[in-house]
Amino acid sequence: MKKIIGLCLIAVYFTACQSKTSYIDPNASNGKIVSLSVNQQDWASAAQSMINSLINHPSISKPGGPHVMMISRISNKTDQHIDTDLLIKKIRIALLKSGKIQVTTAIAHGGPEDASTKNIRKQLRDDDEFDKTTIAKKGTMKSAKFSLSGKIIQSKAIAGKVKQVTYTFQLSLTDTKTGLAVWEEEVEIIKQGKKSSVGW
């Protein structure tokens, strides 16, 4: 009997010690740990502002769409290790869903995002094991009408015990034929914290 009671107490103890976990809405701010670093909420906020501006711009709403867009260089000018694709992917998804833009993965800054789209053509054209009608012919890949580029900039300021960090998200859409920027947008995320509570 004592063994049974002891086992029950141990089970209750470990159950009580287990940490509670739950899902967090990425669009909600309540319950999130706020720091001076860029977080999920910042990406969502910056991306949504960019999407609202770009998706209604006349340049991508012209007849003849959906227009093809390539991703150019997105520079990280902050002192943090930032995966800029967290921002760009959200914008890409929204543009694709709008039906106004198609994103090419065969052309990008630093090389294609998906090199197989071009390599597979060269590899299979002379391979008799494959049905030639299922292999893309030369001259079928689409070049990009637009190029999306940008940068993320960080600036800092200190006033007494309060420090402030400003993250500026800048994007430009360039017409690849003319080299002219047809759309540009800038979004600022400003964060403040006290020295004693937030790391620099």
C-alpha positions as a Markdown table, in Angstrom:
| # | Residue | x | y | z |
|---|---|---|---|---|
| 1 | Met | 0.0 | 0.0 | 0.0 |
| 2 | Lys | 2.8 | 2.3 | 0.9 |
| 3 | Lys | 4.5 | 1.6 | -2.4 |
| 4 | Ile | 1.3 | 2.5 | -4.3 |
| 5 | Ile | 1.0 | 5.8 | -2.4 |
| 6 | Gly | 4.7 | 6.5 | -3.0 |
| 7 | Leu | 4.4 | 5.9 | -6.7 |
| 8 | Cys | 1.3 | 8.1 | -6.9 |
| 9 | Leu | 3.1 | 10.9 | -5.1 |
| 10 | Ile | 6.1 | 10.6 | -7.5 |
| 11 | Ala | 3.7 | 10.8 | -10.5 |
| 12 | Val | 2.0 | 13.9 | -9.1 |
| 13 | Tyr | 5.4 | 15.5 | -8.5 |
| 14 | Phe | 6.6 | 15.0 | -12.0 |
| 15 | Thr | 3.3 | 16.1 | -13.5 |
| 16 | Ala | 3.5 | 19.3 | -11.4 |
| 17 | Cys | 7.1 | 19.9 | -12.5 |
| 18 | Gln | 6.3 | 19.7 | -16.2 |
| 19 | Ser | 6.3 | 23.1 | -18.0 |
| 20 | Lys | 3.1 | 24.1 | -19.6 |
| 21 | Thr | 3.2 | 24.7 | -23.4 |
| 22 | Ser | 0.8 | 26.3 | -25.7 |
| 23 | Tyr | 0.5 | 27.7 | -29.2 |
| 24 | Ile | 1.1 | 31.4 | -29.8 |
| 25 | Asp | -0.7 | 33.4 | -32.5 |
| 26 | Pro | 2.1 | 35.0 | -34.6 |
| 27 | Asn | -0.1 | 38.0 | -35.3 |
| 28 | Ala | -0.8 | 38.7 | -31.6 |
| 29 | Ser | 1.5 | 40.7 | -29.3 |
| 30 | Asn | 0.1 | 39.5 | -25.9 |
| 31 | Gly | 2.4 | 37.0 | -24.2 |
| 32 | Lys | 5.4 | 37.6 | -26.4 |
| 33 | Ile | 8.8 | 38.3 | -25.1 |
| 34 | Val | 9.8 | 41.8 | -26.2 |
| 35 | Ser | 13.5 | 42.5 | -26.9 |
| 36 | Leu | 15.5 | 45.0 | -28.9 |
| 37 | Ser | 16.1 | 42.3 | -31.5 |
| 38 | Val | 13.9 | 41.7 | -34.6 |
| 39 | Asn | 11.3 | 39.1 | -33.8 |
| 40 | Gln | 8.4 | 37.3 | -35.6 |
| 41 | Gln | 6.0 | 40.1 | -34.9 |
| 42 | Asp | 8.4 | 42.7 | -36.5 |
| 43 | Trp | 8.7 | 40.6 | -39.7 |
| 44 | Ala | 4.9 | 40.2 | -39.9 |
| 45 | Ser | 4.3 | 44.0 | -39.4 |
| 46 | Ala | 7.0 | 45.1 | -41.9 |
| 47 | Ala | 5.9 | 42.5 | -44.5 |
| 48 | Gln | 2.2 | 43.5 | -44.2 |
| 49 | Ser | 3.0 | 47.2 | -44.7 |
| 50 | Met | 5.1 | 46.4 | -47.8 |
| 51 | Ile | 2.4 | 44.1 | -49.2 |
| 52 | Asn | -0.3 | 46.7 | -48.7 |
| 53 | Ser | 1.8 | 49.3 | -50.6 |
| 54 | Leu | 3.0 | 47.1 | -53.4 |
| 55 | Ile | 0.0 | 45.0 | -54.2 |
| 56 | Asn | -2.1 | 48.0 | -55.1 |
| 57 | His | 0.6 | 49.8 | -57.1 |
| 58 | Pro | -0.2 | 50.6 | -60.7 |
| 59 | Ser | 3.1 | 49.1 | -62.0 |
| 60 | Ile | 2.0 | 45.5 | -61.2 |
| 61 | Ser | -1.6 | 46.1 | -62.0 |
| 62 | Lys | -1.0 | 46.9 | -65.7 |
| 63 | Pro | -2.5 | 44.6 | -68.4 |
| 64 | Gly | -0.4 | 41.7 | -69.5 |
| 65 | Gly | 0.0 | 40.2 | -66.1 |
| 66 | Pro | 0.8 | 38.3 | -64.0 |
| 67 | His | 4.3 | 39.8 | -64.4 |
| 68 | Val | 7.5 | 37.9 | -63.6 |
| 69 | Met | 9.6 | 39.1 | -60.7 |
| 70 | Met | 13.1 | 38.0 | -59.5 |
| 71 | Ile | 14.6 | 38.4 | -56.1 |
| 72 | Ser | 17.7 | 40.5 | -56.1 |
| 73 | Arg | 20.0 | 41.3 | -53.2 |
| 74 | Ile | 18.4 | 42.0 | -49.8 |
| 75 | Ser | 21.3 | 43.4 | -47.6 |
| 76 | Asn | 21.5 | 43.1 | -43.9 |
| 77 | Lys | 23.0 | 46.3 | -42.5 |
| 78 | Thr | 22.4 | 45.5 | -38.9 |
| 79 | Asp | 24.6 | 43.9 | -36.2 |
| 80 | Gln | 22.3 | 40.9 | -36.0 |
| 81 | His | 22.3 | 37.6 | -37.9 |
| 82 | Ile | 19.1 | 38.1 | -39.9 |
| 83 | Asp | 17.5 | 35.7 | -42.4 |
| 84 | Thr | 16.0 | 38.3 | -44.8 |
| 85 | Asp | 14.0 | 35.5 | -46.4 |
| 86 | Leu | 11.6 | 35.7 | -43.4 |
| 87 | Leu | 10.5 | 39.1 | -44.8 |
| 88 | Ile | 10.7 | 38.4 | -48.5 |
| 89 | Lys | 8.9 | 35.0 | -48.3 |
| 90 | Lys | 5.9 | 36.6 | -46.7 |
| 91 | Ile | 5.8 | 39.2 | -49.5 |
| 92 | Arg | 6.3 | 36.6 | -52.2 |
| 93 | Ile | 3.4 | 34.5 | -50.9 |
| 94 | Ala | 1.0 | 37.5 | -50.8 |
| 95 | Leu | 2.0 | 38.6 | -54.4 |
| 96 | Leu | 1.5 | 35.1 | -55.8 |
| 97 | Lys | -1.9 | 34.8 | -54.1 |
| 98 | Ser | -2.9 | 38.2 | -55.6 |
| 99 | Gly | -2.4 | 36.8 | -59.1 |
| 100 | Lys | -0.5 | 39.9 | -60.2 |
| 101 | Ile | 3.0 | 38.6 | -59.8 |
| 102 | Gln | 4.8 | 35.3 | -60.5 |
| 103 | Val | 8.2 | 34.8 | -58.9 |
| 104 | Thr | 11.0 | 33.1 | -60.9 |
| 105 | Thr | 13.4 | 30.8 | -59.0 |
| 106 | Ala | 15.6 | 30.4 | -62.0 |
| 107 | Ile | 17.1 | 33.9 | -61.7 |
| 108 | Ala | 18.3 | 35.6 | -58.5 |
| 109 | His | 21.1 | 37.6 | -57.1 |
| 110 | Gly | 24.1 | 35.3 | -56.6 |
| 111 | Gly | 22.6 | 32.5 | -58.7 |
| 112 | Pro | 19.3 | 30.7 | -59.2 |
| 113 | Glu | 17.3 | 29.8 | -56.1 |
| 114 | Asp | 16.4 | 26.5 | -57.9 |
| 115 | Ala | 19.2 | 25.6 | -60.2 |
| 116 | Ser | 17.5 | 22.3 | -61.3 |
| 117 | Thr | 15.0 | 24.1 | -63.4 |
| 118 | Lys | 17.8 | 24.9 | -65.9 |
| 119 | Asn | 20.2 | 22.0 | -65.3 |
| 120 | Ile | 17.5 | 19.3 | -65.8 |
| 121 | Arg | 16.9 | 20.6 | -69.3 |
| 122 | Lys | 20.5 | 20.2 | -70.3 |
| 123 | Gln | 20.8 | 16.8 | -68.7 |
| 124 | Leu | 17.7 | 15.2 | -70.2 |
| 125 | Arg | 17.7 | 16.6 | -73.7 |
| 126 | Asp | 20.3 | 14.0 | -74.9 |
| 127 | Asp | 19.0 | 11.2 | -72.7 |
| 128 | Asp | 17.0 | 8.7 | -74.8 |
| 129 | Glu | 15.5 | 7.1 | -71.6 |
| 130 | Phe | 13.1 | 10.1 | -71.3 |
| 131 | Asp | 10.1 | 11.0 | -73.4 |
| 132 | Lys | 11.1 | 14.2 | -75.3 |
| 133 | Thr | 7.6 | 15.6 | -75.2 |
| 134 | Thr | 7.9 | 15.9 | -71.4 |
| 135 | Ile | 11.2 | 17.8 | -71.5 |
| 136 | Ala | 11.0 | 21.6 | -71.9 |
| 137 | Lys | 12.2 | 23.0 | -75.2 |
| 138 | Lys | 14.8 | 25.8 | -75.5 |
| 139 | Gly | 13.4 | 29.3 | -75.2 |
| 140 | Thr | 10.5 | 28.5 | -72.9 |
| 141 | Met | 11.9 | 30.0 | -69.6 |
| 142 | Lys | 10.6 | 33.4 | -68.7 |
| 143 | Ser | 12.8 | 36.3 | -67.9 |
| 144 | Ala | 11.9 | 38.7 | -65.1 |
| 145 | Lys | 10.1 | 42.0 | -65.8 |
| 146 | Phe | 10.8 | 43.2 | -62.3 |
| 147 | Ser | 13.5 | 42.8 | -59.7 |
| 148 | Leu | 12.9 | 43.2 | -56.0 |
| 149 | Ser | 15.9 | 44.5 | -53.9 |
| 150 | Gly | 16.3 | 46.2 | -50.6 |
| 151 | Lys | 18.1 | 46.4 | -47.2 |
| 152 | Ile | 17.5 | 46.4 | -43.5 |
| 153 | Ile | 19.2 | 49.2 | -41.6 |
| 154 | Gln | 19.7 | 49.5 | -37.8 |
| 155 | Ser | 20.4 | 52.7 | -35.8 |
| 156 | Lys | 20.8 | 53.1 | -32.0 |
| 157 | Ala | 20.3 | 55.9 | -29.5 |
| 158 | Ile | 20.8 | 56.2 | -25.7 |
| 159 | Ala | 19.1 | 58.7 | -23.4 |
| 160 | Gly | 20.0 | 58.0 | -19.8 |
| 161 | Lys | 18.9 | 54.5 | -18.9 |
| 162 | Val | 16.7 | 54.2 | -22.0 |
| 163 | Lys | 18.0 | 52.9 | -25.2 |
| 164 | Gln | 16.3 | 52.9 | -28.5 |
| 165 | Val | 16.8 | 50.8 | -31.6 |
| 166 | Thr | 15.3 | 51.6 | -35.0 |
| 167 | Tyr | 15.1 | 49.0 | -37.8 |
| 168 | Thr | 14.4 | 50.5 | -41.2 |
| 169 | Phe | 13.1 | 48.0 | -43.9 |
| 170 | Gln | 13.6 | 49.4 | -47.4 |
| 171 | Leu | 12.5 | 47.7 | -50.6 |
| 172 | Ser | 12.6 | 48.7 | -54.3 |
| 173 | Leu | 11.0 | 47.3 | -57.4 |
| 174 | Thr | 13.0 | 47.9 | -60.5 |
| 175 | Asp | 11.9 | 47.5 | -64.2 |
| 176 | Thr | 14.6 | 45.2 | -65.6 |
| 177 | Lys | 14.1 | 46.6 | -69.1 |
| 178 | Thr | 14.6 | 50.3 | -68.2 |
| 179 | Gly | 16.5 | 50.0 | -65.0 |
| 180 | Leu | 14.1 | 52.4 | -63.3 |
| 181 | Ala | 12.7 | 51.9 | -59.9 |
| 182 | Val | 8.9 | 51.9 | -60.3 |
| 183 | Trp | 8.1 | 51.3 | -56.6 |
| 184 | Glu | 9.8 | 52.0 | -53.3 |
| 185 | Glu | 8.7 | 51.7 | -49.7 |
| 186 | Glu | 10.2 | 52.1 | -46.3 |
| 187 | Val | 8.9 | 50.8 | -42.9 |
| 188 | Glu | 10.4 | 51.6 | -39.5 |
| 189 | Ile | 10.2 | 49.4 | -36.4 |
| 190 | Ile | 11.2 | 51.3 | -33.3 |
| 191 | Lys | 12.0 | 49.6 | -30.0 |
| 192 | Gln | 12.9 | 51.0 | -26.6 |
| 193 | Gly | 14.2 | 49.3 | -23.4 |
| 194 | Lys | 16.0 | 50.1 | -20.2 |
| 195 | Lys | 19.7 | 49.1 | -19.7 |
| 196 | Ser | 18.9 | 47.1 | -16.7 |
| 197 | Ser | 16.3 | 44.9 | -18.3 |
| 198 | Val | 17.2 | 44.6 | -22.0 |
| 199 | Gly | 20.6 | 43.6 | -23.5 |
| 200 | Trp | 22.1 | 45.8 | -26.1 |
